[in-house]
């Protein structure tokens, strides 16, 4: 039989049957572990996409990059408003 390597833990295992596609994992535990990782990675990718959309939405409000860092022109004695977050 053919020796394969587990996609989860890297251990070698023997393919018991030549029928069908080759297995990727050496055990049920590795299959479950990879399902958990896949779910966690997909949640993380969704959060990253959501964060990127939020940043893009924020950037749309500030279309003039030259205005960053420029102090507002005020009359003598006035203070600029302090943005609180």
C-alpha positions in Angstrom: 0.0 0.0 0.0 1.0 3.7 -0.4 2.5 5.7 2.5 0.8 9.1 2.9 1.4 12.0 5.3 -1.3 13.5 7.4 -2.2 17.1 6.5 -2.9 17.9 10.1 0.0 16.4 12.2 2.4 15.3 9.4 2.6 11.7 10.6 3.0 9.0 8.0 0.1 6.6 7.6 -0.7 3.8 5.2 -3.5 4.1 2.7 -5.6 1.0 3.2 -7.5 1.1 0.0 -6.7 2.3 -3.5 -10.4 3.0 -4.2 -11.6 6.6 -4.1 -9.6 9.7 -3.3 -6.6 9.5 -1.0 -7.4 10.4 2.6 -5.8 13.6 3.9 -5.8 12.8 7.6 -4.4 9.8 9.6 -7.3 9.7 12.1 -10.8 10.9 13.1 -9.1 13.2 15.6 -7.1 15.0 12.9 -10.3 15.3 10.8 -12.1 16.9 13.7 -9.1 19.2 14.5 -8.9 20.4 10.9 -12.7 21.1 10.9 -12.2 23.2 14.0 -9.3 25.1 12.5 -11.2 25.7 9.2 -14.1 27.1 11.2 -11.8 29.4 13.2 -9.9 30.6 10.1 -13.2 31.4 8.3 -14.4 33.4 11.3 -11.1 35.3 11.3 -11.3 36.0 7.6 -14.8 37.3 8.0 -13.7 39.6 10.8 -10.8 40.9 8.7 -13.2 41.6 5.9 -15.6 43.5 8.2 -12.7 45.5 9.6 -11.5 46.4 6.1 -15.0 47.5 5.2 -15.2 49.8 8.3 -11.8 51.3 7.4 -12.9 51.9 3.8 -16.1 53.5 5.0 -14.1 55.8 7.3 -11.7 56.7 4.6 -14.5 57.8 2.3 -15.3 60.7 4.7 -11.8 62.0 4.4 -11.2 62.2 0.7 -8.6 65.0 0.8 -5.3 63.5 2.1 -3.6 66.9 2.0 -5.8 68.1 4.9 -4.2 65.6 7.4 -1.9 67.3 9.8 -2.9 70.8 8.8 -4.0 73.1 11.6 -7.3 74.9 11.1 -7.1 78.7 10.7 -8.7 80.3 13.7 -9.1 83.9 15.0 -6.7 85.0 17.7 -7.4 83.4 21.0 -9.6 80.6 19.8 -8.8 77.0 20.3 -9.6 74.2 17.8 -12.3 71.8 19.0 -10.9 68.6 20.5 -12.4 65.5 19.0 -13.2 63.0 21.7 -13.6 59.3 20.9 
